[in-house]
Amino acid sequence: MKRKKFVFPANFLLRLFFISDTIKYILQWEELSMKLVFPENYDPRLSVRETQEAIKYIRDTFQKELGKEMNLERISAPLFVEKSSGLNDNLSGTERPVQFDVSGIPGETMEVVHSLAKWKRMALKEYGFAPGEGLYTNMNAIRRDEELDNLHSCYVDQWDWEQVIRKEDRNLETLKETVRQIFKIIKHMQHEVWYKYPEAAKHLPKDIHFITSQELEDRYPDKTPKERENLICREYGCVFLMQIGDKLKSGEPHDGRAPDYDDWQLNGDILFWFEHLQCALEISSMGIRLDEKALEEQLKKAGCEDRRSLPYHRMLLNGELPYTIGGGIGQSRLCMLLLDRAHVGEVQASIWPEEMRRVCRDHGIFLL
């Protein structure tokens, strides 16, 4: 019996490509859906242009209040620094900075800043700030390794601030007093936003609760660090989670922190419970900065003793830098909180996968 020759339909390849693209889109959509949270019946309440107006109002008003209440002077700051200076923030130690060269400075590599944690302390010395005085600046960064979702963008915008303190003020009471001051400014902003945009403003808790990362682990020993943050923030509304970076009794730190700017015993994060996403929303990471002894100890714990030879670290070890307290306050995160938005891209112009834009649009979330 003669075999019948199989002939592909004329549009077989076209169908195959269509099916392949459809499957690819479905997989991408499912992957994005696992990373994104879509609040039920979400309503941003303000139009895109009204949102842009509100963003400007919040940013302009908050930085004026921050400067006035904390005696901080507005200064200019760099977008990038020399790699050899040791001034860039290494974050948890795994994030890759954006690097490039400059033709006029051969042999040197430049890095887009991750934050200005160390640079600010140098600036306070160079500009002659005294105890009780400080500075703040707009800090813009590129976090190329961020996993993009409702809260995380590859573009970071925050107010970086730093204040000179006396050596005897390097203690827990100074830290808590400063945290309460920042919380008070944020609460004041809630009232300002409510007065101007009553239909869009989010109601914030009346007070902030303090707890250490070890106390939190003791309270929820069978939970992950993020699960612990969510549970404690759901209970209190707003929390300052202290002492982040050093190992806990479990043998792991609550979260990664660079060993060469915050004192791990005198730092923390300001976290708000965010109902839309059912999670803790970090607004600020801050702390009292290292003295000479703490720097030695933390570099040794982190296995980063080679940094002792970098210019910034040498100055700190030699006692040439002022004692300070400082941190960063997320500009887009604050707008997101006060305007009760479900995605940071609603209050920040950044880069997002086209599939994410499409899926968010389908759920009433417009990404700038």
Salt bridges, closest charged atoms under 4 A:
GLU31 OE2 - LYS35 NZ 3.44
ASP60 OD2 - LYS56 NZ 2.65
GLU65 OE2 - LYS68 NZ 3.60
ASP145 OD1 - ARG96 NH2 2.79
ASP149 OD1 - HIS152 ND1 2.91
ASP157 OD2 - ARG59 NH2 2.80
ASP160 OD1 - LYS120 NZ 3.35
GLU162 OE1 - LYS120 NZ 3.19
GLU162 OE2 - ARG289 NE 2.84
GLU168 OE2 - ARG166 NH1 3.46
ASP169 OD2 - ARG166 NE 2.87
GLU173 OE2 - ARG180 NH1 3.89
GLU192 OE2 - HIS188 NE2 3.46
GLU217 OE2 - ARG228 NH2 3.94
ASP218 OD2 - LYS249 NZ 3.71
GLU229 OE1 - LYS226 NZ 3.56
GLU229 OE2 - HIS254 NE2 2.71
GLU235 OE1 - ARG219 NH2 2.57
ASP246 OD2 - LYS301 NZ 2.71
ASP255 OD2 - ARG257 NH1 3.53
ASP260 OD2 - LYS118 NZ 3.01
ASP260 OD2 - ARG307 NH1 2.89
ASP260 OD2 - HIS313 NE2 2.82
ASP262 OD1 - ARG289 NH1 2.39
ASP263 OD2 - ARG170 NH2 2.89
ASP269 OD1 - ARG257 NH2 2.53
ASP291 OD2 - LYS167 NZ 3.59
ASP291 OD2 - ARG170 NH1 3.20
GLU296 OE2 - ARG308 NH2 2.80
ASP340 OD2 - HIS276 NE2 3.40
GLU346 OE1 - ARG341 NH1 3.49
